[in-house]
């Protein structure tokens, strides 16, 4: 809303004060024309500023809802008969203490098992350093933010804990574009000669921070090291925190510290059960860990709500590998060798694969809606290969929307868009004095873009935008998720028959040019309706 409203405002304000072509020529040819053009441009600037100030209150009266569900694709809940869920960061949310635990445990594994310098223990986890969706250049040991068109956002490239100058980035990559063959594979992993790894998992936040901290230590102390080895060692240490059970044991020992208790999870499940919906759980987490967590947030009868429960599924392999059969897990956590002919309610199963799951349940196609937080591991295969509907849980969404609702953000973003429109229109004046004015505007625009980035994260900005473009993260989210929301609790705000309609946002060719907008508030769709 800020973009379209401010864009129309910029065009309208500038157009209202724009001189006719003859007047512009006379200004440029008259004595003292440079002074006249300078005066003219700054008058247009001040007029646009006044229009922006007038526009902000109307935007403030129509704020975004952090508890809303947003739609990429039209979908009716009336068609959904079966609901599926991931566990971590979908049914259960964790406190800030968990990422500190993962960071510290992986750091200690680097020291104790990989013989890294004991001095790296001085580094502590900073929850405000990284954001999800970043790319890591394994060869060059640099963390960066890339947009939907494979362009690096300048000012977001970090070697260690220090930003890399734009000139160095451009020289290193021969520009700011990362070719497709260098990007990570389908699941965001660096493989088959690819040099980039994309971090899409919420659990990857401590991994990115640990990589950056160890890089920082090596660089500051002039220690010669192989970046590829560092990446692999940190990756293995983070993996071992999970595989060796360090994280699971710590959470089970102090559930109240690590799990954010939320009655809303049970309320969501109870609502669906009351309306006769079938439900299932597919998670990579182990049986006892899931059981204790679900007992804490839902109750000891949590399994009564689910028709099928699958643990240690090894997603995304679960969705692709047809060879692994299901195994039943008994009450003591022992794996049974019985052949599985039916997935029974109240039982827990391990491993398996989606093809066997579909065969045993018959739950196919668009009547199934599955929720997860990992865009690749949870959602991609389901929507591309199996036709399930998908819902992405994006916890960061709520905090970003709250920032976007602040008057400071709205004021800044509205003026940024207005100033951009003013620049686009006034660039036709090529005389030296006019160009000096435009350079001042460009400097102000650059400073404001940096300010809008810092509203979200000082280093990398918003999860969803790189300046004006969508991030690579948002591109994948738009492709693989029918709907997305901050948490499952958002479902409580909607009827089980609700239809989600994606907003018809104007395409670039459907918007008027900055200089052609006839008034401050008339969008193309309204013009079309009025014409009809």
C-alpha positions as CSV (number, residue, x, y, z in Angstrom):
1,X,0.0,0.0,0.0
2,X,2.9,2.4,0.7
3,X,4.4,1.7,-2.7
4,X,1.3,2.2,-4.8
5,X,-0.1,5.1,-2.8
6,X,3.2,7.0,-2.7
7,X,3.9,6.2,-6.4
8,X,0.6,7.8,-7.4
9,X,1.2,10.6,-5.0
10,X,4.6,11.3,-6.5
11,X,3.4,11.3,-10.0
12,X,0.4,13.4,-9.2
13,X,2.3,16.0,-7.2
14,X,5.1,16.3,-9.7
15,X,2.7,16.4,-12.6
16,X,0.6,19.2,-11.1
17,X,3.7,21.3,-10.8
18,X,5.5,20.2,-14.0
19,X,6.0,23.0,-16.5
20,X,4.7,22.7,-20.0
21,X,7.4,21.8,-22.6
22,X,7.5,25.4,-23.9
23,X,7.9,26.8,-20.4
24,X,10.7,24.3,-19.6
25,X,12.5,25.4,-22.8
26,X,12.1,29.1,-21.9
27,X,13.5,28.4,-18.4
28,X,16.5,26.7,-19.8
29,X,17.2,29.5,-22.4
30,X,16.6,32.5,-20.2
31,X,19.4,34.4,-18.5
32,X,20.1,32.9,-15.2
33,X,18.3,29.7,-16.2
34,X,20.4,27.6,-13.9
35,X,19.1,29.5,-10.9
36,X,15.6,29.3,-12.2
37,X,15.8,25.5,-12.7
38,X,17.4,25.0,-9.3
39,X,14.5,27.0,-7.8
40,X,12.0,25.1,-9.9
41,X,13.3,21.6,-8.8
42,X,13.4,22.5,-5.1
43,X,9.8,23.8,-5.4
44,X,8.7,20.5,-6.8
45,X,10.6,18.7,-4.0
46,X,8.9,20.8,-1.3
47,X,5.5,20.3,-2.9
48,X,6.0,16.5,-3.1
49,X,7.1,16.6,0.6
50,X,3.9,18.4,1.6
51,X,1.8,15.9,-0.4
52,X,3.6,13.0,1.4
53,X,2.9,14.5,4.8
54,X,-0.8,14.7,3.8
55,X,-0.9,11.1,2.7
56,X,0.7,9.5,5.8
57,X,-2.4,9.8,8.1
58,X,-4.6,8.0,5.6
59,X,-2.1,5.1,5.4
60,X,-1.9,5.1,9.2
61,X,-5.6,4.5,9.4
62,X,-5.3,1.3,7.4
63,X,-2.6,-0.7,9.0
64,X,-1.5,-4.3,8.3
65,X,-2.7,-7.2,10.4
66,X,0.2,-9.2,11.9
67,X,-2.3,-12.1,12.7
68,X,-3.6,-12.3,9.1
69,X,-3.0,-15.2,6.7
70,X,-1.6,-14.1,3.3
71,X,-2.3,-15.9,0.1
72,X,-0.1,-16.5,-3.0
73,X,-2.7,-18.7,-4.6
74,X,-6.5,-18.9,-4.3
75,X,-7.5,-21.7,-1.9
76,X,-10.7,-22.6,-0.1
77,X,-10.6,-24.3,3.3
78,X,-13.9,-25.9,2.3
79,X,-11.9,-28.2,0.0
80,X,-9.4,-29.2,2.7
81,X,-10.3,-32.5,4.4
82,X,-6.8,-33.4,5.8
83,X,-4.4,-31.1,7.7
84,X,-0.7,-32.1,8.1
85,X,1.9,-30.4,10.2
86,X,5.6,-30.3,10.8
87,X,6.7,-30.1,14.5
88,X,9.5,-27.7,15.0
89,X,8.6,-24.0,14.5
90,X,5.1,-25.1,13.3
91,X,3.3,-26.8,16.1
92,X,5.9,-25.8,18.7
93,X,7.9,-22.5,19.0
94,X,11.1,-22.1,20.9
95,X,12.5,-19.3,23.1
96,X,15.5,-17.2,22.4
97,X,17.5,-19.5,24.6
98,X,17.5,-22.4,22.1
99,X,19.7,-20.7,19.5
100,X,22.2,-19.7,22.2
101,X,22.3,-23.4,23.2
102,X,22.9,-24.6,19.6
103,X,25.6,-21.9,19.0
104,X,27.4,-22.7,22.3
105,X,27.2,-26.5,21.8
106,X,28.4,-26.3,18.2
107,X,31.2,-23.9,19.1
108,X,32.4,-26.3,21.8
109,X,32.3,-29.2,19.4
110,X,34.6,-27.2,17.0
111,X,37.0,-26.8,19.8
112,X,36.9,-30.3,21.4
113,X,36.4,-32.5,18.3
114,X,37.7,-30.4,15.4
115,X,40.7,-28.8,17.3
116,X,39.7,-25.2,16.6
117,X,41.4,-22.5,18.7
118,X,40.0,-22.3,22.2
119,X,39.9,-18.5,21.8
120,X,36.7,-18.8,19.7
121,X,34.9,-19.5,23.0
122,X,35.0,-15.7,23.6
123,X,32.3,-15.3,20.9
124,X,28.7,-15.4,22.0
125,X,25.6,-15.8,20.0
126,X,24.1,-12.5,18.7
127,X,20.4,-13.0,17.9
128,X,20.4,-9.7,15.9
129,X,23.2,-10.6,13.5
130,X,21.7,-12.8,10.8
131,X,18.3,-13.4,9.1
132,X,17.0,-16.3,7.3
133,X,17.3,-16.7,3.5
134,X,20.9,-15.5,3.3
135,X,23.5,-17.1,0.9
136,X,26.9,-18.1,1.9
137,X,29.8,-18.2,-0.6
138,X,31.6,-21.3,0.6
139,X,34.8,-20.6,-1.4
140,X,35.1,-17.0,-0.3
141,X,33.7,-17.4,3.2
142,X,31.2,-14.5,2.8
143,X,27.6,-14.2,3.9
144,X,25.2,-12.1,1.8
145,X,21.7,-11.3,0.8
146,X,20.6,-12.0,-2.8
147,X,17.4,-10.9,-4.5
148,X,14.9,-12.7,-6.7
149,X,17.0,-11.9,-9.8
150,X,20.2,-13.3,-8.4
151,X,21.7,-9.8,-7.7
152,X,23.6,-9.2,-4.5
153,X,22.3,-6.4,-2.3
154,X,25.2,-4.0,-1.8
155,X,25.9,-3.3,1.8
156,X,24.8,-6.8,2.9
157,X,28.0,-8.8,2.1
158,X,29.8,-9.8,5.3
159,X,33.2,-11.4,5.7
160,X,33.3,-12.5,9.3
161,X,31.5,-9.8,11.2
162,X,32.6,-6.9,9.0
163,X,30.8,-5.6,5.9
164,X,32.7,-5.9,2.6
165,X,33.0,-2.6,0.6
166,X,30.8,-2.4,-2.5
167,X,33.8,-1.9,-4.7
168,X,35.4,-5.1,-3.5
169,X,32.2,-7.1,-4.0
170,X,31.8,-5.8,-7.6
171,X,35.4,-6.6,-8.4
172,X,35.1,-10.1,-6.9
173,X,31.9,-11.0,-8.7
174,X,32.6,-8.9,-11.8
175,X,29.4,-7.0,-11.0
176,X,26.7,-7.9,-8.5
177,X,25.0,-10.8,-10.3
178,X,25.5,-14.4,-9.2
179,X,25.1,-16.8,-12.2
180,X,22.6,-19.6,-12.0
181,X,25.2,-22.3,-12.1
182,X,26.9,-20.9,-8.9
183,X,23.6,-20.8,-6.9
184,X,22.7,-23.6,-4.5
185,X,20.7,-26.6,-5.7
186,X,16.9,-27.1,-5.3
187,X,17.1,-27.6,-1.6
188,X,19.4,-24.6,-0.9
189,X,22.5,-26.8,-0.5
190,X,25.9,-26.3,-1.9
191,X,26.7,-29.3,-4.1
192,X,27.9,-30.5,-7.5
193,X,30.4,-27.7,-7.7
194,X,28.0,-25.0,-6.6
195,X,29.7,-22.3,-4.4
196,X,26.6,-20.9,-2.7
197,X,24.6,-22.3,0.2
198,X,21.2,-20.8,1.1
199,X,20.2,-20.9,4.8
200,X,16.4,-21.4,4.8
201,X,15.9,-23.1,8.2
202,X,15.3,-21.2,11.4
203,X,17.8,-23.5,13.1
204,X,20.4,-22.1,10.6
205,X,20.5,-18.7,12.4
206,X,23.1,-19.9,14.9
207,X,25.0,-21.7,12.1
208,X,25.4,-18.5,10.1
209,X,26.5,-16.6,13.2
210,X,29.0,-19.2,14.2
211,X,30.5,-19.3,10.7
212,X,30.9,-15.5,10.8
213,X,32.4,-15.5,14.3
214,X,35.1,-18.1,13.4
215,X,35.8,-16.4,10.2
216,X,36.2,-13.1,12.2
217,X,38.7,-14.8,14.6
218,X,40.8,-16.2,11.8
219,X,40.9,-12.9,9.9
220,X,41.7,-10.8,12.9
221,X,44.5,-13.0,13.9
222,X,45.9,-13.5,10.4
223,X,45.4,-17.3,10.6
224,X,45.6,-19.0,7.3
225,X,42.7,-21.4,6.8
226,X,40.7,-23.1,4.1
227,X,37.1,-21.7,3.9
228,X,35.7,-24.9,2.5
229,X,37.0,-26.8,5.5
230,X,35.6,-24.3,7.9
231,X,32.1,-24.4,6.3
232,X,32.1,-28.2,6.5
233,X,33.3,-28.3,10.1
234,X,30.7,-25.8,11.3
235,X,28.0,-27.6,9.3
236,X,29.0,-30.9,10.9
237,X,29.1,-29.4,14.4
238,X,25.6,-27.9,14.0
239,X,24.4,-31.3,12.7
240,X,25.9,-33.1,15.6
241,X,24.1,-30.9,18.1
242,X,21.0,-32.5,16.7
243,X,22.2,-36.0,15.9
244,X,24.0,-36.6,19.1
245,X,20.9,-35.5,21.0
246,X,22.6,-32.5,22.7
247,X,19.7,-30.2,21.8
248,X,17.0,-32.7,22.5
249,X,18.3,-33.6,26.0
250,X,18.6,-30.0,27.0
251,X,15.1,-29.1,25.9
252,X,13.6,-32.2,27.6
253,X,15.4,-31.4,30.8
254,X,14.1,-27.8,30.9
255,X,11.0,-27.6,28.7
256,X,9.7,-24.4,30.3
257,X,13.0,-22.6,29.5
258,X,13.1,-23.6,25.8
259,X,9.5,-24.1,24.6
260,X,7.1,-21.2,24.3
261,X,3.9,-22.5,25.8
262,X,0.9,-21.6,23.7
263,X,-2.6,-22.8,24.3
264,X,-3.4,-21.7,20.8
265,X,-1.7,-24.7,19.3
266,X,-4.2,-27.0,21.1
267,X,-7.0,-24.6,20.2
268,X,-6.2,-24.9,16.5
269,X,-6.0,-28.7,16.6
270,X,-9.2,-28.9,18.6
271,X,-11.0,-26.6,16.2
272,X,-10.1,-28.8,13.3
273,X,-11.0,-32.0,15.1
274,X,-14.4,-30.5,16.1
275,X,-15.1,-30.0,12.4
276,X,-14.2,-33.6,11.5
277,X,-10.9,-32.8,9.8
278,X,-8.2,-35.6,9.7
279,X,-4.8,-34.6,11.0
280,X,-1.3,-36.0,10.7
281,X,2.2,-35.1,11.9
282,X,5.4,-35.6,9.9
283,X,8.6,-34.5,11.6
284,X,12.3,-35.1,11.5
285,X,12.5,-35.0,15.3
286,X,12.7,-38.1,17.5
287,X,9.7,-39.8,19.2
288,X,10.4,-39.1,22.9
289,X,11.3,-35.4,22.1
290,X,8.1,-34.9,20.2
291,X,6.0,-36.7,22.8
292,X,7.3,-34.5,25.7
293,X,6.9,-31.3,23.8
294,X,3.4,-32.1,22.7
295,X,2.4,-33.2,26.2
296,X,3.6,-29.8,27.4
297,X,1.8,-27.6,24.8
298,X,-1.2,-29.8,24.0
299,X,-1.7,-32.3,26.8
300,X,-1.0,-36.0,27.5
301,X,-3.9,-36.9,25.1
302,X,-2.3,-35.1,22.1
303,X,-2.1,-38.3,20.0
304,X,-5.9,-38.6,20.1
305,X,-6.0,-35.5,17.9
306,X,-3.8,-37.1,15.1
307,X,-4.8,-39.8,12.7
308,X,-1.1,-40.5,11.8
309,X,2.2,-39.5,13.6
310,X,5.5,-40.0,11.8
311,X,8.9,-39.1,13.5
312,X,12.5,-39.1,12.2
313,X,11.0,-38.8,8.7
314,X,14.3,-37.5,7.2
315,X,12.6,-34.8,5.1
316,X,13.1,-34.0,2.3
317,X,14.1,-37.6,1.5
318,X,10.8,-38.7,2.9
319,X,9.1,-37.1,-0.1
320,X,11.3,-38.7,-2.7
321,X,12.9,-42.0,-1.5
322,X,10.5,-44.9,-2.2
323,X,12.6,-47.5,-0.6
324,X,12.3,-46.9,3.1
325,X,9.4,-48.7,4.8
326,X,7.6,-47.5,7.9
327,X,8.5,-48.9,11.4
328,X,6.2,-48.8,14.4
329,X,7.6,-47.3,17.6
330,X,6.2,-48.8,20.8
331,X,5.5,-47.0,24.1
332,X,9.1,-47.5,25.3
333,X,10.5,-46.1,22.1
334,X,11.6,-49.5,20.8
335,X,11.4,-50.1,17.0
336,X,9.3,-53.1,16.0
337,X,9.9,-55.3,13.0
338,X,6.3,-55.9,12.0
339,X,5.3,-55.2,8.4
340,X,3.0,-52.1,8.3
341,X,-0.3,-52.7,6.5
342,X,-2.1,-49.7,8.0
343,X,-1.2,-46.5,9.7
344,X,-3.2,-46.6,12.9
345,X,-4.4,-43.7,15.0
346,X,-2.7,-43.4,18.3
347,X,0.5,-45.1,17.1
348,X,3.9,-43.6,16.3
349,X,5.8,-44.5,13.1
350,X,9.4,-43.9,12.1
351,X,11.0,-43.3,8.7
352,X,8.9,-44.4,5.8
353,X,8.2,-42.4,2.6
354,X,5.5,-40.4,1.1
355,X,4.6,-42.9,-1.6
356,X,3.9,-45.6,1.0
357,X,2.1,-43.0,3.1
358,X,-0.2,-42.1,0.1
359,X,-0.8,-45.8,-0.6
360,X,-1.7,-46.6,3.0
361,X,-3.9,-43.5,3.6
362,X,-5.2,-42.6,0.2
363,X,-4.8,-38.9,1.1
364,X,-4.0,-37.3,-2.2
365,X,-4.1,-34.1,-4.1
366,X,-5.6,-30.7,-3.2
367,X,-7.8,-32.0,-0.3
368,X,-4.5,-32.1,1.8
369,X,-3.0,-28.9,3.4
370,X,0.4,-29.3,4.9
371,X,2.1,-26.7,7.2
372,X,5.8,-26.3,7.7
373,X,8.5,-23.6,8.3
374,X,11.1,-24.8,5.8
375,X,10.3,-23.7,2.3
376,X,12.4,-26.4,0.6
377,X,12.3,-29.4,3.0
378,X,8.6,-29.1,4.0
379,X,6.8,-27.6,1.1
380,X,8.5,-27.7,-2.3
381,X,8.1,-31.3,-3.2
382,X,4.5,-31.5,-1.9
383,X,3.3,-28.7,-4.2
384,X,5.4,-29.5,-7.2
385,X,5.2,-33.3,-7.3
386,X,2.1,-34.3,-5.3
387,X,-0.4,-31.5,-5.6
388,X,-0.9,-30.9,-1.9
389,X,-1.8,-27.4,-0.8
390,X,0.9,-25.8,1.4
391,X,1.0,-23.3,4.2
392,X,4.3,-21.7,5.3
393,X,4.9,-20.7,8.9
394,X,7.1,-17.6,8.9
395,X,7.5,-16.4,12.5
396,X,9.5,-13.3,11.4
397,X,6.4,-12.1,9.6
398,X,4.7,-10.8,12.7
399,X,7.6,-8.7,13.9
400,X,8.2,-7.3,10.4
401,X,4.5,-6.3,10.0
402,X,4.6,-4.5,13.4
403,X,7.6,-2.5,12.2
404,X,5.8,-1.7,8.9
405,X,2.9,-0.4,11.0
406,X,5.0,2.3,12.8
407,X,4.6,5.9,11.8
408,X,8.3,6.2,11.3
409,X,8.5,3.4,8.8
410,X,5.4,4.6,6.9
411,X,6.6,8.2,6.8
412,X,10.1,7.1,5.6
413,X,8.8,4.6,3.0
414,X,6.2,6.9,1.6
415,X,8.7,9.7,1.1
416,X,11.2,7.3,-0.3
417,X,8.8,6.2,-3.0
418,X,7.7,9.8,-3.7
419,X,11.4,10.9,-4.0
420,X,12.0,8.0,-6.4
421,X,9.2,9.2,-8.6
422,X,10.4,12.7,-8.5
423,X,13.9,11.6,-9.6
424,X,12.5,9.5,-12.4
425,X,10.5,12.5,-13.7
426,X,13.0,15.3,-13.2
427,X,16.0,13.4,-14.7
428,X,15.2,15.0,-18.1
429,X,16.9,18.2,-17.0
430,X,20.5,17.7,-17.9
431,X,22.0,21.1,-17.2
432,X,24.8,21.2,-14.6
433,X,22.8,23.0,-11.9
434,X,19.8,20.6,-12.2
435,X,22.1,17.6,-12.1
436,X,23.6,18.9,-8.9
437,X,20.1,19.0,-7.3
438,X,19.4,15.5,-8.6
439,X,22.6,14.2,-7.1
440,X,21.5,15.6,-3.7
441,X,18.2,13.8,-4.1
442,X,20.0,10.5,-5.0
443,X,22.2,10.8,-1.9
444,X,19.1,11.3,0.2
445,X,17.4,8.3,-1.4
446,X,20.5,6.1,-0.8
447,X,20.5,7.2,2.9
448,X,16.8,6.5,3.2
449,X,17.1,3.0,1.7
450,X,19.8,2.2,4.3
451,X,17.5,3.5,7.0
452,X,14.6,1.3,5.9
453,X,17.0,-1.7,5.9
454,X,18.0,-1.0,9.5
455,X,14.4,-0.9,10.6
456,X,14.4,-4.7,10.4
457,X,18.0,-5.8,10.7
458,X,21.1,-3.5,10.8
459,X,23.2,-5.9,8.7
460,X,20.7,-7.5,6.2
461,X,17.4,-5.7,6.4
462,X,14.0,-7.4,5.8
463,X,13.5,-11.1,5.2
464,X,11.3,-10.2,2.2
465,X,12.9,-7.3,0.4
466,X,16.3,-6.2,-1.0
467,X,15.7,-2.5,-1.4
468,X,12.8,-2.5,-3.9
469,X,13.1,-6.1,-5.1
470,X,11.8,-9.3,-3.5
471,X,14.4,-11.4,-1.9
472,X,15.4,-14.8,-3.2
473,X,13.7,-16.2,0.0
474,X,10.4,-14.5,-1.0
475,X,10.7,-15.8,-4.5
476,X,10.8,-19.4,-3.2
477,X,8.0,-18.7,-0.7
478,X,5.8,-17.3,-3.4
479,X,6.4,-20.4,-5.5
480,X,6.0,-23.2,-2.9
481,X,3.4,-21.9,-0.4
482,X,-0.3,-21.3,-1.2
483,X,-0.7,-19.4,2.0
484,X,1.7,-18.1,4.6
485,X,1.4,-16.7,8.2
486,X,3.3,-15.9,11.3
487,X,2.0,-18.9,13.3
488,X,-0.8,-21.6,13.2
489,X,-2.7,-19.5,15.7
490,X,-3.7,-17.2,12.8
491,X,-6.1,-20.0,11.7
492,X,-8.3,-19.2,14.6
493,X,-9.2,-16.0,13.0
494,X,-10.8,-17.8,10.0
495,X,-13.8,-20.0,9.5
496,X,-13.1,-23.6,8.2
497,X,-14.9,-22.7,5.0
498,X,-12.9,-19.5,4.4
499,X,-11.5,-18.9,0.9
500,X,-8.2,-17.1,0.6
501,X,-7.9,-14.8,-2.3
502,X,-4.5,-13.4,-3.3
503,X,-4.6,-9.6,-3.7
504,X,-4.5,-8.4,-7.3
505,X,-1.4,-6.3,-7.0
506,X,-0.7,-4.3,-10.2
507,X,2.0,-5.5,-12.5
508,X,4.6,-3.0,-13.6
509,X,2.9,-2.4,-16.9
510,X,-0.4,-1.9,-15.2
511,X,0.8,1.0,-13.1
512,X,0.9,4.6,-14.5
513,X,4.3,6.1,-15.0
514,X,5.4,8.4,-12.2
515,X,4.8,11.4,-14.5
516,X,1.5,10.2,-15.9
517,X,-0.5,9.6,-12.8
518,X,-3.6,11.9,-13.1
519,X,-4.1,12.3,-9.4
520,X,-2.8,11.3,-6.0
521,X,-5.1,8.4,-5.2
522,X,-6.4,7.0,-8.5
523,X,-5.0,3.5,-9.1
524,X,-5.2,1.8,-12.5
525,X,-7.9,-0.6,-11.4
526,X,-10.1,2.3,-10.2
527,X,-9.7,4.2,-13.4
528,X,-10.7,1.1,-15.4
529,X,-13.8,0.6,-13.2
530,X,-14.8,4.3,-13.6
531,X,-14.3,4.1,-17.4
532,X,-16.6,1.1,-17.5
